[in-house]
Amino acid sequence: MKTKILVVDDEADLELLIKQKFRRKIRENVYEFIFAANGQEALRALTQHPDTDIILSDINMPVMDGLTLLTKLQEANPVVKTVMVSAYGDMQNIRTAMNRGAFDFVTKPVDFADLETTMDKTAQHVQQLRDTLRAIQENNILRMYVDETVLNVMARPEFEHTLMVSETVQASVVFIDICGFTSLSEVLPAGDIVGMLNTYFDQMVREIIAQHGHVDKFMGDAVMAVFRGEYHLDRAIDAALAVRAVVQANEYTLPDGSKYQPQVSIGVNTGEMVSGNIGSASLKRLDYTVIGDTVNVSQRLQSVAQPGQVIITEATYELVKESFQCRPLHEVTLKNKTQPVMIYEVVA
């Protein structure tokens, strides 16, 4: 990997000397040198070359000296590291330089073998710093795509060695679908559709997080959320009711002047399910999710729910009837179920 080095010195013959001493590494594309005659020129060069790794700077220069340059570098380029190369190698200058952020100090006349070792050491440090910053950035991006619960699981020491290991958990699952949203794609531009959908999703997620649930996945215009821990069923239903309220409070004017007021259909189910990574470890494509009959029933309850309804089974009703106002509806035959299921609507 090529190291880009900015040399800041007002000695006219230094550029030629640098190019002669490091000609092999320049030819092999290991080093790339750029030059400036003072600190002010160096700041302009950093603007033009933001990928600079190292600065080799003299102290005594016109316009802006090297010690002043050091005070400007944190703002100009916080990653680049500076090695002072100066005949003024007394302890006071060395201390001032280091206190202002210099990475190292080389005295003139220059021992070029020592300078090369110093540059390589500095370049390695800069690369480590860049790797760390990139990892932080990637982690921040990852947090936009992966739920906090999944990240916590990934942080476990044994995670790498137990990728395909699953566990059985007691939890509640909520499926939420925005009713009639697909038909909007016939009358609205794709950009408007995506913008509206993201707005609704953001509102839903806020309510799910408020009840300490996590979003398992987005599926078209639907959301699957999972709730674990104490009172997971109560929190799941509270989140479902809150999502219904916040989404239905929206109103959108269509191009023909008509109004679109979104509604959601919601299915909630609770019980035992399997939690773990589903996918291919060989392909390195995994989905940390929950599966099982409890999850399937939740999705099928949502599919029979009418706009504005939060639907649960009779078994779930028995668990929450003292906490929520519900009303019986009727029996339904859910997909892949041989026996009809009595369903209830959670009113409040």
N, C-alpha and C positions, 0 to 999 in steps of 0.2 A: 504494500500500500504506500502510495506516494505521500511524502511529508512536505507541506508547503511552508516555507520559511521566509519571513519578512526581515530583512537586514536594514537596520536604521543607524546610519553613520554618515558623517559629513566628509570622511576621508575619501578623496576622489579615486584613489587606486584600490580601495578595498573591494569593490565589486569585481574587478579583474582578478584579484588575489583569491577571492572566494570561488569564482568560477574555475580557476586553475586547480586549487586544492581539492575541490569536490567534483572534478569533471567526470570521473567514472560514474559516480552515483547520479549525477545529473543526466548523463547519457543513458544510464540504466533505468531512468525514471523513478529513482528512489527519492531524490530531493528535487524540489522546484524552488528557486530563489526569486524573490522580488525585492526591490531596493527602494529606499527612501532616504533623503538627506537630513531629515529632522523629524521631530515628533509630530508636527502638523501634517507633513506629507505622509507620515505613517498612518495617521487616522484616516486620511483620504484613501490610502491604499487598502486599509481594512474594510472600508465601505465597498470598494471594488472587488475585494477578495475575501468574502466572509468565511470561506473555508480554510483560512490561514490557521496553521497549527502552532507555530512557534514564532516569537519575535526575538531577534538578536539585536540588542540596543546598546549603543554607547550612552554615556552620561552627558558629557560636555558637547553640546551641539547648539547652533544658532536657532532662533525663532522659538523652538520648544525643546528643552533638554529632556534627557531620558527619564529623570526622576519625575518630572511633571507629566510626561507621557504615561507613566505607570498609574497616576491618579485618574487618568481618563479611560483606561482600558476596560475596567469592569463594566462601564456603561456601553462602550463601543463593541466589545466582544468578550463576554464573560468566560468563554471556554479557552481562548488562546492563552498560552503561557509564555512568559518573558524571561529570557536569560540575559542578564546585563553583561556586556563585554566592554570593559573599560580599563584604562590605565589608572584610574582613580580607585584603587582597590583598598583604600584605608578602611578601618573598621566603621567609621561614621557613615561613609557612603554605602558600605555593604549593609549595615543595619537599616539605614533609611530605605534602601532599595527593597530589602526583604519585608520591612514593615508596610511598604506600599504595594506588595503583592508580587514581587519578583520571585520566580521559581528557583533560580540559581544565579551564580555570579562567577564569571570567568575574567581573569585579569589579562591585560596586555603587557608585553607582547604575547600573542595568542599561541598556545600549544594546540595545533589543529587536531592532533589525535585526541587530546583531552576534550576539545570542543565537540568533535564528532560523537564521542561517548556521551557527553552531556546532552547533545541534541537528540540522540537516540533514546536516552532515558526520558527526556522531556516529551518526546513524541509518543512514547508508550503511555505516559501518564495522561496526555491529552486524549489518546484513543480510549483509554479506560473511562475517562470522564464522559466522552461522547457516548460510549456504550451505556453508561449508567443513565445519562439523560434520555437516550433513546428508549431504554427499558421503562423508565418512568412514563414517558409519553405513550408507549405502547400499552402500558398497564392502565393509564387513564382512558385510552381508547377502548381497551378491553372491557372496562367497567361500563361502557355505554352499550355493549352487546351482551354482556354476561351478568346475570343477577348476582347480588352480593352473597347470597347463600351458596351459589356454585363456587365463587371465589374463595369463600371460607373453607369449603371442602378441598379445593385445589391446594390450599395452603398447608394442609395436614402433612406431616413428615412422611407418612406412609402412602400418600396419594399416588405417586408414580408407580409403586409396586402393586397397587390394588385397583388399577384402572377399571377392570371389568368385574369387580366385586360389587354385589348389590346388597341392600338391606331391606328388611320388611319394616314398615313404619305405619303408625296410625296418623292419618291426616285427613284434611278436607280439601276437595277440589271444586273450583268454580269455573264454569265455561260461560263466557259472555259474548254474545253476537249482536252486532249493530244491524237492526232489521231494515231491509229494503235498501241497504247501502249499495249493493251491486248494481241496482237499476239506475243509480245516479250516474254511473259511468257512460250511460247512453246520452246524457244531456249536458254533462260537464267535462271540461278539459281534464286530461290526466293529472296535470299539475295541481288543479283545484281539488281533485279527489284525494290525492296524496296529502295535501295540506290539511284538509278537513279530517282525514283519518288520523293523522298524527296528532291533531288537536284533541280528538276524542280519546285516543290512546293515552295521551299525557294525563288527561283528566282521570281516566280509569286507574292508571298506575298510581297516581297520588293517593287515591282512596284505598287501593290494595296495600300499599306500603304503610299507610296510616294504621292499618290493622295488622301489621307485621306479617303480611303475606309476601310471597315472591312470584313474579311473573315467570311461568315456565316457558311459554312461547307465545308468539303472535302468529295467527293463522289467517291470512287474508284480512277480513274485517272482524275477526274473532280473537279473544284473549283466553288463555288458560292460566289460572293462578292456583297456587298451592299454599295451604296454611298448615303449619305444624305447631307443636307445643301445646301449652295449656290453653283450654277454651278455644281450640282451633276451629271448631264448628261454629260457635257463636261469632267469632271474629270473621269467618268466611261469609256468614249471612249478613253481618253488619256491613262488610265491604260491598256485597252485592247490592244491598239497599242504597248505599251511598253512591255507588256507580250509577244505578238507575236514576237517582235524583239529579246528579250533576250532568249526566249526558242529556237527559230529557229537558234540561233547562236551556239547551241551545236551540237556536232557530236560524235557518239559512234561507236566503232569498234566491230562488233559482232564476236562470236567465229569462224564463217566460213570466216572471213576476209572482209565481206561486211560492208558497212557503214549504220548506222541508224541516220538520221537527223530528230529530232522531229519537228512536226508542231502542231499547235493548231487550233481548230475551235471554234469560239466565237459568242455568241448571246448577244445583249445588248437591253434592253427595259427600258422604263421609264414611271412613272405614279403613280397612287394611289395604295397603298397596306396596308395591316394590319400588324402591328408589335406587337409582344408580346410573351408570353410563351405558347408553345404548348406541351401538354403531360399530365401527371398525377401528381397532387400535392400529392395525397395519397401515390403513389409509390415513390415520391420524385425524379422523373425522368422528367425533363423539357428541352425543347430546345427553346432558345430565338431566334426567326427567323422572317421572313416576309413571308406572304402568300397572294395569290390573283391572279387574271387573269394576271396582269402585270408580276408577277414572272413566271407564267406558260408559257406565250408567250416568255419570254427571254430564257427559257430552250428549247423550241421548235424551236426557231430561231437557237440556237446552233446545234440542231440535224439536221437541213437542211444545215448548213454551210459546205462548203468544207474545206479541210486542208488549213490553211493560211488565211481564210476569217474571217472578222468581220462583222456580219450581223445585220441590223436594219430594222424596219418597215418603211413604207412610212411616217407614222405619226411622227416617231422619226426623220426621214430625214428632214422633214419640220422645225424641231426645231434646227437642227445643220448644215443645208446646207451652212450657211455663215461661219461656223467655221471649217468644215472638208470637204475634197475632197471625194465625194462619187460617185458611179456609179450605175444606176439602173440595176437590174438583171431580175427578172421575177416574176410572181405571183406563190405563193405556197399555198397549202391547209394544214394548220397546224392541228395537232391532236385536236379533239373536237371543231374545228372551222367550221362553216357551209359555210362561205364566204371565198374565196381566199384572200390572203394578198400579196400586192406588197412588195418585199424586195429590199434592197439596200446594197451594200458592201461599207464599209468605207475603202478607199484606204490609206488616210493619213490625 
